[in-house]
Amino acid sequence: MGRLEADDKKKKPDNPLATIVGDNLLRCRRKTRETIRVLSERTGLSQAHLCDMENAKRNPSLATAVILSKHFGVSLDYWTVDRRKRKG
């Protein structure tokens, strides 16, 4: 596999749920104007863990989803709903 192919794989995660969760996490952070560092300090979740979720590299555990839901004032199912605008 060439370097460009490897870079392409990084940009296109195999887990669509992780992409939805990451997009929703970014949406919440933008709305509250929190950096990853500030969110980490306020929730007790590591910056690396938050970054990996936002970049669709991992899904949150139930405990993490509960912490984030409480912090942002959203329901647990918020994280799994695709809010991206669709073409067409």
C-alpha positions as CSV (number, residue, x, y, z in Angstrom):
1,M,0.0,0.0,0.0
2,G,1.5,3.4,-1.0
3,R,1.6,6.5,1.1
4,L,-1.4,8.1,-0.6
5,E,-3.5,5.0,-0.1
6,A,-2.6,5.0,3.6
7,D,-3.5,8.7,3.9
8,D,-6.8,8.0,2.2
9,K,-7.7,5.3,4.7
10,K,-7.1,7.8,7.6
11,K,-9.6,10.2,6.0
12,K,-12.3,7.6,5.4
13,P,-13.1,5.6,8.6
14,D,-14.6,2.2,8.3
15,N,-17.0,2.9,11.1
16,P,-19.9,5.1,10.1
17,L,-21.2,5.3,13.7
18,A,-17.8,6.7,14.8
19,T,-18.1,9.4,12.1
20,I,-21.6,10.4,13.4
21,V,-20.4,10.5,17.0
22,G,-17.4,12.5,16.0
23,D,-19.4,15.0,14.0
24,N,-21.9,15.4,16.9
25,L,-19.1,15.9,19.4
26,L,-17.5,18.6,17.2
27,R,-20.9,20.2,16.8
28,C,-21.4,20.4,20.6
29,R,-17.9,21.7,21.2
30,R,-18.4,24.4,18.6
31,K,-21.7,25.4,20.1
32,T,-20.1,25.8,23.6
33,R,-16.8,27.1,22.1
34,E,-14.8,24.6,24.1
35,T,-11.4,23.3,23.1
36,I,-10.5,19.7,23.5
37,R,-8.3,20.7,26.4
38,V,-11.1,22.6,28.2
39,L,-13.6,19.8,27.6
40,S,-11.1,17.3,29.0
41,E,-10.6,19.4,32.1
42,R,-14.3,19.7,32.6
43,T,-15.3,16.1,32.0
44,G,-12.2,14.2,33.3
45,L,-11.9,12.5,29.9
46,S,-8.4,12.5,28.3
47,Q,-7.6,14.8,25.4
48,A,-6.4,11.8,23.4
49,H,-9.7,9.9,23.9
50,L,-11.8,13.0,23.0
51,C,-9.6,13.6,19.9
52,D,-9.9,9.9,18.8
53,M,-13.7,10.1,19.1
54,E,-13.9,13.4,17.2
55,N,-11.7,12.0,14.5
56,A,-13.8,8.8,14.2
57,K,-11.1,6.6,15.5
58,R,-13.1,5.2,18.3
59,N,-16.6,5.1,19.7
60,P,-17.4,6.2,23.2
61,S,-18.2,3.7,25.9
62,L,-21.6,4.0,27.6
63,A,-19.9,5.7,30.6
64,T,-18.2,8.2,28.3
65,A,-21.5,8.9,26.4
66,V,-23.2,9.6,29.7
67,I,-20.5,12.0,30.9
68,L,-20.7,13.9,27.6
69,S,-24.5,13.9,27.6
70,K,-24.6,15.4,31.0
71,H,-21.9,17.9,30.2
72,F,-23.6,19.1,27.0
73,G,-27.2,18.7,28.2
74,V,-28.2,16.2,25.5
75,S,-29.8,12.8,25.5
76,L,-27.8,9.6,25.1
77,D,-29.3,9.0,21.6
78,Y,-28.0,12.4,20.5
79,W,-24.6,10.8,19.7
80,T,-26.0,8.3,17.3
81,V,-28.2,10.6,15.2
82,D,-26.7,11.6,11.8
83,R,-27.2,15.4,11.6
84,R,-25.0,15.9,8.5
85,K,-26.7,17.7,5.6
86,R,-27.4,15.3,2.7
87,K,-27.0,16.2,-0.9
88,G,-29.9,15.7,-3.2
